[in-house]
Amino acid sequence: MRWNLNSIYAIASVDLASKGDEFARDQTVKANEKWSRALVEMWMTRNDMQNFIVLGDPAARAKMAS
């Protein structure tokens, strides 16, 4: 499988939605600070993937006049 930013964003969105539902349903999970922190980090990762842009091709080289 070829990975790109859109597929990583999609996977992160599904994972976040799944964990968010679990968080909303399970009262014992809400009391766990580490679990809450993991949920916040997942949300931040997903938002970071949503806003990435790639400028240019890093493998390309511009020819400079000498």
N, C-alpha and C positions, 0 to 999 in steps of 0.2 A: 504494500500500500504506500502510496506517495503522500507524505504529509505536507500540508500547507497551513497557513495561518487560519483560513476559514474552517478547515476541518478540526483544528485544535480548539478553536472558539466554539464550534458546535458540540464537541465532546465535553468541554468545560461547562457549557450551558445545560446539557442534559444531566451531568453529574451534580451541578449546583441545584437544579430543580428537584432531583431525587433526594439529596441531603436536606434541602429546605423543607420538603414535605415531611421527612422523618423528624426533623427538628420541631415542626409545628404539631405533630401528633404525639410525640413522646415527651411527657413532662419531666422525666428523669434526665433526659438529655439536656434540657434547658438549664438545669442547675450545674451542669458540668462546664466549667470555664474553658477548659482545653478544647472541648467540642465546639463551643461558641467561637473560639479563636480560629479553629480550622474552617468553620463556615465563612467567617469574614475573609480569611486568606483565599478561599476558593472564589469568593465573589470578586475580590481584587484581581486575581489571576484572570478570570473571565473578562472583566472589564478591560484589563490591559491588552488581552488578545484582540478584543473588539476594536481597539483604537490604534493598532500598529499600522504603520505604512512603510513601504519599502521604496526608497528613492534610488533609481538607477540599478545597474547590474554590478555587483562587487567583483565579478569575474572579468568584466570588460576593462580595458585600459585605453585611455585616451592617448593618442600620439601627440607629442609635444614638438613644436618646431624648434630646431636647434640653432 
